[in-house]
């Protein structure tokens, strides 16, 4: 009673307490990884079945397996939104203040990107890759590097710009991550190219078109978010741009993706293989902007994240796999014709 009378401003409300208890006890984000994995597997099976056995590439909701995959995907996305809202209520602010919370939002953006592409094109592959990417991001958010505790904001983050700038920036990472996976899938399909596989060639062209839309959306969000970050920087630090590590790498990422996007309008570089290789390789700049700056470089943006981390061995292995995939697919792309230029 005394707390209610004299400490109402600092004591959490009953709703916040109940939301935090529900969030911590239910582990919704962890449980949603199961239907997401199921959706990814089912939708990828549908994609390859229609690629090699079907008459058309576009899937239909009359297909029970496609409907099952999309139902699992939609259910998991709804569950993630519910869990995110619970964390928002429990913290009394937008959950965007540290690495764990921003990764949760990036996973939501990746899931949304996959769903939008799937409902627009119904190719099954974008939905499969979107759900797979969401699982990977959720898994990374649960590593010991990221503290899942709900805590107060540091003073400089107490601003309405947190909800605007950070949401736009982190949403772009979800779209650009999906673009990288779409590029990787195209490179894998190119490794099996031949003049007789017309359906495969058609799938590569459709995936390239989808990748272009996703890349444009991601680059647009990243550009707008970076510009708005300059406005927030002026309010917080008295200058729009100061070549801070985060600002510099955000600009580098924008320029990298702008170059990749313009491959399509340069006659000597107009190639589906180059578009895909570029979108896959360019994601390394996103990884550096998000992880590298926050955990390995000093700067004004490092306060929002955790302690310095070591580069895990799988990062080098993953980079080697990407380089090998690009090199092998590039060799095959030059040595085997489609029957029409790809």
Secondary structure, 3 states (H helix, E strand, C coil): CHHHHHCCCCCCCHHHHHHHHHHHHHCHHHHHHHHHHHHHHHHHHHHHHHHHCCCCCCCCCCCHHHHHHHHHHHHHHHHHHHHHHHHHHHHCCCCCCCHHHHHHHHHHHHHHHHHHHHHHHCCCHHHHHHHHHHHHHHHHHCCCCCCCCCCCCCHHHCCCHHHHHHHHHHHHHHHHHHHHHHHHHHHHHHCCCCCCCHHHHHHHHHHHHHHHHHHHHHHHHHHHHHHHHHHHHHHHHCCCCCCCHHHHHHHHHHHHHHHHHHHHHCHHHCCHHHHHHHHHHHHHHHHHHHHHHHHHCCCCCHHHCCCCCCCCHHHHHHHHHHHHHHHHHHHHHHHCCCCCCC
